[in-house]
Every structure is written in structure tokens, then in C-alpha cells.
Amino acid sequence: MVKLVVALDFTADTEEVVCDKIGWDRVAPVVQHGKPLAGKVTLTTVPADEYATFSAVYMELHVIKRELTGDKKDADDQYFLKGKYPERHQLVEKGKRYKFKGSMEVPFTLPAEFIPAVESYESHKVRVYHEAIVKVSTGLLFDCSAAQSFMLRMLSPPPPTAPLPHHERPWLTVADFGGTCKLELAQKVHDIGGSAQGKIKLSGVPPLARIDLTLLVEEDASGTQSIYREATVWDRETGRELDLDGALAEEVIDVALPLTPSEGFSRPLTPSIPKLEVGGTSFEVKHLLRLTLVPVSGSPHAWNTFAVTLVRTELGGEPRGSLSVLPPKTLSGMALYKAVGREIWNEPIHVKLVLLVISLFICVTFGALAGMLIAPATTESALYLLAETLGVDRRVPAWLVTTIGTATGYVEGAPTAVTADINSFESALNDEL
């Protein structure tokens, strides 16, 4: 019998290593939102000299959000769907049947609006990933399919290089430590490939040990904030001396918080994501900038926080074909059982109940068949005892006796209310045969 192998490939200039929904590292192409999604589907017959036929090739795009909190009830995948099911896009003309042998390529170009406007995202708490699934209808019981993860990037225009006028600059103050500290940023938005620059104005402050800037990330308005970037912008030991003697004394410090990966903060930043809700699934990423002043006296730190907006201006990634990952390990034995158990445990309760019922049915069925083959008399007695315990009538229903008896000629003109004991019915049938 011929086997059909399906492969999916996207047209892209760069790629990245991502973690798929199973937890394996994959090389994924980087795709820009707002542009058509192009590529090809390759169909191959095994063996190569055999013919294969198909009637349809269609693609589904899945945007999936997965919580990584470790809480089992929150580990279920959530899908960004406009309707009840993913939208399908036909890649070949409908109503035809195609026949080929060897290899065949099906190029495709999907419109930009076919891709949901949700940027790929990954942190230690939540992951939003994109997956394309192509299915080939061969007319058999199951379709042939292939899946490919990809990274979706949403680009913004580069922020202006010139600082904004003073009255337009975002700012915050810290004034609960015996003086006043004001932070002014040069821009309202900041490129994740650059730095957040600004000025700090100090007036009437007590002696300080250091001044820190910290970038925090808050996901889904959870109230929990994670530190993604941090820098000491002034230190008493290494920074220039501040002359703040006198009530009117004022000092200005130029500051910059690098947003690119650095020592201790290797995870790349993602742009700020306004709250998005599609089909009941929502997602939001906020970035907060915190200014912290540490007094020399050991008094409590003084700080304040305000929201900032980060944008992406470049696709990023490595040149296509330059990355590779180790093939996933083949699980066997106890490791395989544990992996299957984890996946089942993460499923909703109704799925677990259905799997339990199916498992019990299979066990009872095969147990009864094995018992009838090995020890039929004992198994039959056990089944009768089980039927009596459950209150099941051992007698064959009248309609079944009438139907089988009439078909075999054993019963002619049998009344509709006939019932018979199983043992006598089996004996009569054996005598007739």
C-alpha cells in the first residue's frame, strides 16, 4: 500500500529556535505580520514508483496560549479563535481529484488577514505560539497531515531619534525621602533593540548610595511583575560627585537603560502588547519602568513606577538554514508512560472521565474474550454471577429469539412474546446445526 508523506515549508529569510507545545526545540521561520504567508507543501509517495491520489489540500493556523504556572488546572491550551473551529484555507482547486507518483509541490500564498494579529511570545510564565497544520484528503479513513511552528513578528516604525519637547516627555517623580527626584524620558516609545534614555534631576535630596532603573514585565494584568532589565545609573563610589548642598542646589544626570540582552538578562525582550481578546481568550503584556533611590543612611528605599511602551522595529533571527537542533529523544519504557500520564493529567476532567470509561470497556472486553478462550466454563459462570449481581435478566429477549429462530428455521411462526433460557436456546441451536 502506498504511503503519502507531507512536508510544509514557509518562505522566510530568518529563523529562530522555539519550544513547541510538546516541549521539544524546533527551528521555526520568522514571519512578519501584515505580509502574505507564502511557502509550499511537498507531497511524496513511498515507494516512489507508486501512484497516490488526493482531492483536497487545506491549511489551518492555530494561535495557542499556554500557561506555564505549574498549576494543572491552568495548564490547558487556550486558542485564539474567531469561531468555534479554526478557519480553513484551500490550497488546491476544489471538486477535482489529483493523481501523482514520486514527489509533487503545492505552492501557496495566503492573504495577510488570514494570520491572527497576535505576536509570538515566550516567558517563564506564559507562551503564545503559532502553528500551521496542512491536511491532505486522500479519501481514506484518516487524512495525511504535517505541522510547522513559526514566529510571528509585528513591526513598528522606528522611534524618532531627536528627543521630544520637554512638555511632551513622559516623567515621574520620587519625593518621599526628604528631597525631589524627577525622571524624564526622551521618548514615549522605545525600541527593544536600543535603550531607554533620559535625564534625572535631583534637588534637596539626602546623601545617596546609588540610583537604579528597573524594567518590569506584567502579563495579563496579573499584578505579578518580573524583572527583565536592571541597571545602576549612578553609584556613590564610581559615579561623579553630586553637589546638592543648599535647598536650591540641583543636579542633572544623563541615564540610559539598555534593552538588549546583557549579562544576567539574556532573554530577549518582546514589544508591549495591548490587551487582545479573541474568542474568549485574552492576552496582554505591560512594561513598567521603576526608579529607585537608595540612601546612604540605610533608610528605606524610595521608588516610583510608571508604564512605558516598547516596540519592535526589526524581524531579528538568524539567516535561514544556519540553525539546527538535536532530534527529540525517543521515549521508551517508564519515561514514555510518565510523558503520557502528564499529558492525560493536563486534560480537562471530562476528557479524563471519557478515557477512563473507554479504558474500562477495553479491559473488560478483552478480559472476557481471554477468559472464554482459556477457561470458558469458569468465565461463563463468572459472567452469569456478575449478571445476577447486577440484576440483569439472563433470558434472551423475545424479539431476538423470534428473529434468529425464524432466520435459522428453528422457530416457525413464533409468537412475539416468546422468551427462552440461554442454556436451552444454545442447546437447540447446536442441535439444529
C-alpha positions as CSV (number, residue, x, y, z in Angstrom):
1,M,0.0,0.0,0.0
2,V,1.3,3.4,-0.9
3,K,2.2,5.9,1.8
4,L,1.9,9.7,1.4
5,V,4.4,11.8,3.3
6,V,3.6,15.5,3.7
7,A,6.1,18.3,4.4
8,L,5.4,22.0,5.0
9,D,7.9,24.9,4.4
10,F,7.5,28.7,4.7
11,T,9.3,31.3,2.6
12,A,11.3,33.3,5.2
13,D,14.7,34.9,5.4
14,T,15.4,34.3,9.1
15,E,14.6,31.6,11.7
16,E,14.7,31.0,15.4
17,V,14.7,28.1,17.8
18,V,11.4,27.8,19.6
19,C,9.9,25.3,22.0
20,D,6.8,23.6,20.6
21,K,3.7,22.5,22.5
22,I,5.2,19.2,23.4
23,G,8.3,20.8,24.8
24,W,10.8,20.0,22.1
25,D,13.1,22.5,20.4
26,R,12.2,23.3,16.8
27,V,13.7,25.6,14.2
28,A,10.9,27.9,13.1
29,P,10.8,30.5,10.4
30,V,10.2,34.2,11.3
31,V,7.2,35.7,9.6
32,Q,6.2,39.4,9.5
33,H,2.6,40.2,10.2
34,G,0.9,42.3,7.5
35,K,2.6,40.4,4.7
36,P,1.2,37.4,2.8
37,L,2.2,34.0,4.2
38,A,3.9,32.1,1.4
39,G,5.5,28.7,1.1
40,K,5.0,25.2,-0.3
41,V,3.6,21.8,0.6
42,T,5.6,18.9,-0.6
43,L,3.9,15.5,-1.2
44,T,6.0,12.4,-1.6
45,T,4.8,8.8,-2.3
46,V,6.5,5.8,-0.6
47,P,7.5,3.8,-2.5
48,A,8.4,6.4,-5.1
49,D,7.1,4.4,-8.1
50,E,3.6,4.1,-6.7
51,Y,0.7,6.4,-7.5
52,A,-1.3,8.3,-4.9
53,T,-4.4,10.3,-5.2
54,F,-5.9,13.2,-3.2
55,S,-8.9,15.5,-3.5
56,A,-8.1,18.4,-1.2
57,V,-5.2,20.2,0.5
58,Y,-6.1,22.7,3.1
59,M,-4.3,24.7,5.9
60,E,-5.3,25.7,9.4
61,L,-3.5,28.3,11.5
62,H,-3.5,27.8,15.3
63,V,-2.6,30.6,17.8
64,I,-2.3,28.9,21.2
65,K,-1.7,30.3,24.6
66,R,-0.3,28.1,27.3
67,E,0.1,29.0,31.0
68,L,3.4,27.7,32.5
69,T,2.4,28.3,36.1
70,G,2.7,24.6,37.1
71,D,-0.9,24.6,38.2
72,K,-2.6,21.7,36.5
73,K,-5.9,23.3,36.1
74,D,-4.3,26.3,34.3
75,A,-2.1,24.2,32.0
76,D,-4.8,23.7,29.3
77,D,-4.2,25.3,25.9
78,Q,-6.3,28.3,25.0
79,Y,-7.0,29.0,21.4
80,F,-7.4,32.4,19.8
81,L,-10.4,31.5,17.5
82,K,-12.9,33.9,15.9
83,G,-15.4,31.0,15.6
84,K,-15.9,27.5,17.0
85,Y,-13.3,25.9,14.7
86,P,-10.1,27.1,13.0
87,E,-10.6,28.7,9.6
88,R,-9.5,26.5,6.7
89,H,-7.9,27.8,3.6
90,Q,-7.9,25.6,0.5
91,L,-4.6,25.3,-1.3
92,V,-5.9,23.4,-4.4
93,E,-9.0,23.8,-6.6
94,K,-12.0,22.1,-5.0
95,G,-14.0,19.4,-6.9
96,K,-11.1,17.7,-8.5
97,R,-9.1,14.6,-7.8
98,Y,-5.3,14.6,-8.3
99,K,-3.1,11.7,-9.1
100,F,0.8,11.6,-9.0
101,K,3.8,9.5,-8.1
102,G,7.2,10.4,-6.7
103,S,7.0,14.0,-5.5
104,M,4.7,16.9,-6.0
105,E,4.9,20.5,-4.8
106,V,1.8,22.6,-4.0
107,P,2.8,26.3,-3.7
108,F,0.6,28.7,-1.7
109,T,0.3,32.3,-0.8
110,L,-2.2,33.2,2.0
111,P,-3.5,36.7,2.4
112,A,-2.1,38.7,5.4
113,E,-5.5,38.9,7.1
114,F,-5.6,35.1,7.3
115,I,-3.0,35.4,10.1
116,P,-4.4,36.5,13.5
117,A,-2.7,39.6,14.9
118,V,-1.1,38.0,17.9
119,E,2.6,38.2,18.3
120,S,4.6,35.1,19.3
121,Y,5.6,35.4,22.9
122,E,7.5,33.3,25.4
123,S,8.4,33.8,29.0
124,H,8.8,31.6,32.1
125,K,5.1,32.1,32.9
126,V,3.2,32.1,29.6
127,R,3.8,31.1,26.0
128,V,1.9,32.2,22.8
129,Y,2.9,30.2,19.8
130,H,1.8,29.9,16.2
131,E,1.4,26.6,14.4
132,A,0.3,25.8,10.8
133,I,-1.3,22.4,10.1
134,V,-1.7,21.3,6.5
135,K,-4.0,18.3,5.8
136,V,-4.4,16.2,2.6
137,S,-7.6,14.4,2.0
138,T,-6.9,11.1,0.3
139,G,-10.3,9.5,0.5
140,L,-9.2,7.1,3.2
141,L,-10.3,7.0,6.8
142,F,-7.6,9.4,8.0
143,D,-6.1,12.5,6.4
144,C,-2.4,12.9,5.9
145,S,-1.0,15.9,7.7
146,A,2.1,17.9,8.7
147,A,2.6,20.7,11.2
148,Q,5.1,23.6,11.3
149,S,5.6,26.2,14.0
150,F,6.5,29.7,13.1
151,M,7.3,33.0,14.8
152,L,5.0,35.9,14.0
153,R,6.6,39.4,14.4
154,M,4.6,42.6,14.5
155,L,6.9,45.6,13.4
156,S,6.5,49.3,14.2
157,P,8.2,52.3,12.7
158,P,11.5,53.3,14.4
159,P,11.0,55.9,17.2
160,P,12.4,59.4,16.3
161,T,16.0,59.9,17.3
162,A,15.5,63.5,18.4
163,P,14.3,64.0,22.0
164,L,10.7,65.2,22.4
165,P,10.0,68.7,23.6
166,H,10.1,68.9,27.4
167,H,6.3,69.3,27.8
168,E,5.7,66.0,25.8
169,R,8.2,63.8,27.6
170,P,7.0,61.1,30.0
171,W,8.1,61.6,33.5
172,L,7.8,60.6,37.1
173,T,9.0,62.0,40.5
174,V,10.1,60.5,43.8
175,A,9.5,62.9,46.6
176,D,9.0,60.9,49.8
177,F,12.6,60.7,51.1
178,G,13.5,64.3,52.0
179,G,14.1,65.7,48.5
180,T,12.8,65.5,45.0
181,C,14.0,63.3,42.1
182,K,12.4,63.6,38.6
183,L,13.0,61.2,35.8
184,E,12.3,62.4,32.2
185,L,12.5,60.1,29.3
186,A,13.5,61.3,25.9
187,Q,10.8,59.4,24.0
188,K,7.3,57.9,24.6
189,V,8.2,54.6,22.9
190,H,11.4,52.7,22.9
191,D,13.0,50.1,20.5
192,I,13.7,46.8,22.2
193,G,17.0,46.8,20.2
194,G,18.2,50.0,21.8
195,S,17.9,51.7,25.2
196,A,15.6,53.9,27.2
197,Q,17.3,57.2,27.6
198,G,16.5,60.2,29.7
199,K,17.6,62.6,32.5
200,I,17.3,62.6,36.3
201,K,17.0,65.9,38.1
202,L,17.9,65.8,41.8
203,S,17.2,68.7,44.2
204,G,17.4,68.8,48.0
205,V,18.0,65.1,48.4
206,P,19.9,63.4,51.2
207,P,23.2,61.6,50.5
208,L,22.5,58.7,48.2
209,A,24.3,55.4,47.8
210,R,23.1,54.7,44.3
211,I,20.2,55.2,41.8
212,D,18.7,52.2,39.9
213,L,16.5,51.8,36.9
214,T,14.5,48.6,36.6
215,L,12.3,47.3,33.7
216,L,9.4,45.2,34.9
217,V,7.1,43.0,32.8
218,E,3.5,42.3,33.8
219,E,1.5,39.7,31.9
220,D,-2.3,39.5,31.6
221,A,-2.8,42.2,34.3
222,S,-2.0,39.6,36.9
223,G,-0.3,42.1,39.3
224,T,2.8,39.9,39.4
225,Q,5.8,41.7,37.9
226,S,9.1,40.1,36.7
227,I,12.4,41.9,36.4
228,Y,13.7,41.8,32.8
229,R,16.3,44.6,32.8
230,E,18.1,46.4,35.6
231,A,21.0,48.9,35.7
232,T,22.6,51.2,38.3
233,V,22.7,54.6,36.6
234,W,24.6,56.3,39.4
235,D,26.8,54.9,42.2
236,R,28.4,56.9,45.0
237,E,31.7,55.1,44.7
238,T,32.1,55.2,40.9
239,G,29.8,58.0,39.8
240,R,30.6,61.7,39.7
241,E,30.2,63.6,42.9
242,L,26.9,65.3,43.3
243,D,26.8,68.9,44.7
244,L,23.5,69.1,46.5
245,D,24.4,71.4,49.4
246,G,21.7,74.0,49.9
247,A,17.9,74.0,49.4
248,L,18.2,75.3,45.8
249,A,21.0,73.0,44.7
250,E,20.1,70.8,41.7
251,E,22.0,68.1,39.7
252,V,21.1,66.6,36.4
253,I,22.3,63.1,35.4
254,D,22.0,61.5,31.9
255,V,20.8,58.0,32.2
256,A,20.2,55.0,29.9
257,L,18.8,51.5,30.5
258,P,20.0,49.0,27.8
259,L,17.1,47.0,26.5
260,T,19.2,44.5,24.6
261,P,20.3,41.2,26.2
262,S,23.2,41.6,28.7
263,E,24.9,39.7,31.5
264,G,22.3,38.3,33.8
265,F,19.4,39.2,31.5
266,S,19.9,37.0,28.4
267,R,16.2,36.7,27.5
268,P,15.3,39.0,24.6
269,L,12.5,41.5,25.2
270,T,9.3,41.4,23.3
271,P,7.2,44.6,22.5
272,S,4.4,45.7,24.7
273,I,1.1,44.0,23.7
274,P,-2.1,45.9,24.2
275,K,-5.0,43.8,25.6
276,L,-6.2,41.5,22.9
277,E,-9.3,39.2,23.2
278,V,-10.3,36.8,20.5
279,G,-13.0,34.1,21.1
280,G,-12.8,34.4,24.9
281,T,-9.0,34.1,25.1
282,S,-7.2,37.3,26.1
283,F,-3.5,38.3,26.4
284,E,-1.7,41.5,27.4
285,V,1.9,42.4,28.1
286,K,2.8,45.6,30.0
287,H,6.2,47.1,30.6
288,L,6.9,49.3,33.7
289,L,10.0,51.4,34.5
290,R,10.9,51.8,38.1
291,L,13.2,54.5,39.5
292,T,14.8,53.5,42.9
293,L,16.9,55.7,45.2
294,V,19.0,54.1,47.9
295,P,20.0,56.5,50.7
296,V,23.4,56.2,52.4
297,S,21.8,56.3,55.8
298,G,20.1,52.9,55.4
299,S,16.6,54.4,55.3
300,P,14.0,52.5,53.3
301,H,14.4,52.8,49.5
302,A,12.3,55.4,47.8
303,W,10.9,54.4,44.4
304,N,8.2,55.1,41.9
305,T,7.0,53.3,38.7
306,F,5.3,54.2,35.5
307,A,4.3,52.4,32.3
308,V,6.5,52.6,29.2
309,T,5.8,51.3,25.7
310,L,8.3,49.0,23.9
311,V,8.2,48.3,20.1
312,R,9.9,46.0,17.7
313,T,11.5,47.5,14.5
314,E,13.3,44.5,13.1
315,L,12.4,40.9,12.4
316,G,15.5,39.5,14.1
317,G,16.5,35.9,14.0
318,E,19.4,34.1,12.2
319,P,19.8,33.5,8.5
320,R,17.7,30.7,7.2
321,G,19.4,27.4,7.3
322,S,22.0,28.4,9.9
323,L,20.3,26.9,12.9
324,S,19.9,23.3,13.9
325,V,18.6,21.4,17.0
326,L,19.2,17.9,18.3
327,P,16.4,15.5,17.3
328,P,14.0,14.9,20.1
329,K,14.7,11.9,22.3
330,T,12.7,8.8,21.6
331,L,10.8,8.0,24.8
332,S,10.5,4.4,25.9
333,G,9.6,2.4,28.9
334,M,8.8,4.3,32.1
335,A,9.8,7.7,30.5
336,L,7.1,7.2,27.9
337,Y,4.5,6.2,30.5
338,K,5.3,9.3,32.5
339,A,5.0,11.6,29.5
340,V,1.7,10.1,28.5
341,G,0.5,10.4,32.1
342,R,1.5,14.1,32.3
343,E,-0.5,14.8,29.1
344,I,-3.6,13.0,30.3
345,W,-3.3,14.7,33.7
346,N,-3.3,18.1,32.0
347,E,-6.5,17.4,30.1
348,P,-9.9,18.7,31.4
349,I,-11.9,16.5,33.8
350,H,-14.5,15.4,31.2
351,V,-11.7,14.1,28.9
352,K,-10.2,12.1,31.8
353,L,-13.6,10.6,32.5
354,V,-14.1,9.6,28.9
355,L,-10.7,8.0,28.7
356,L,-11.4,6.1,32.0
357,V,-14.7,4.7,30.6
358,I,-13.0,3.6,27.4
359,S,-10.2,2.0,29.3
360,L,-12.6,0.0,31.5
361,F,-14.6,-1.1,28.5
362,I,-11.5,-2.3,26.7
363,C,-10.2,-4.1,29.8
364,V,-13.5,-5.9,30.4
365,T,-14.0,-6.9,26.8
366,F,-10.5,-8.3,26.3
367,G,-10.6,-9.9,29.7
368,A,-13.8,-11.7,28.9
369,L,-12.5,-12.8,25.5
370,A,-9.3,-14.2,27.0
371,G,-11.3,-16.0,29.7
372,M,-13.6,-17.6,27.2
373,L,-10.6,-18.9,25.3
374,I,-8.6,-20.1,28.3
375,A,-11.4,-21.3,30.7
376,P,-14.8,-21.0,29.0
377,A,-16.8,-22.7,31.7
378,T,-15.3,-20.7,34.6
379,T,-15.7,-17.5,32.6
380,E,-19.3,-18.3,31.7
381,S,-20.1,-18.9,35.4
382,A,-18.4,-15.7,36.4
383,L,-20.4,-13.7,33.8
384,Y,-23.7,-15.3,35.0
385,L,-22.8,-14.4,38.6
386,L,-22.0,-10.9,37.5
387,A,-25.3,-10.6,35.7
388,E,-27.3,-11.8,38.7
389,T,-25.4,-9.4,40.9
390,L,-26.2,-6.5,38.6
391,G,-29.8,-7.7,38.3
392,V,-29.5,-8.4,34.5
393,D,-32.1,-10.8,33.1
394,R,-30.4,-13.9,31.7
395,R,-33.2,-14.7,29.4
396,V,-32.9,-13.8,25.7
397,P,-35.4,-11.1,24.6
398,A,-38.4,-12.4,22.7
399,W,-37.7,-10.3,19.6
400,L,-34.2,-11.7,19.4
401,V,-35.4,-15.3,19.7
402,T,-38.1,-14.7,17.1
403,T,-35.6,-13.1,14.7
404,I,-32.8,-15.6,15.0
405,G,-35.1,-18.6,15.2
406,T,-37.1,-17.6,12.1
407,A,-33.9,-16.9,10.2
408,T,-32.5,-20.3,11.0
409,G,-35.7,-22.3,10.6
410,Y,-35.7,-23.3,14.3
411,V,-38.9,-21.3,15.1
412,E,-41.8,-21.1,12.7
413,G,-44.5,-18.6,13.4
414,A,-43.1,-17.9,16.8
415,P,-45.2,-15.6,18.9
416,T,-43.9,-12.1,19.6
417,A,-43.8,-12.7,23.4
418,V,-41.5,-15.7,23.3
419,T,-38.7,-15.8,25.8
420,A,-36.1,-18.6,26.4
421,D,-33.4,-19.5,28.7
422,I,-29.9,-19.0,27.4
423,N,-28.8,-22.6,28.0
424,S,-31.8,-24.2,26.3
425,F,-31.6,-21.8,23.4
426,E,-27.9,-22.6,22.8
427,S,-28.6,-26.4,23.1
428,A,-31.4,-26.1,20.5
429,L,-29.2,-24.1,18.1
430,N,-26.4,-26.6,18.4
431,D,-28.8,-29.5,17.7
432,E,-30.1,-27.7,14.6
433,L,-26.6,-27.1,13.3
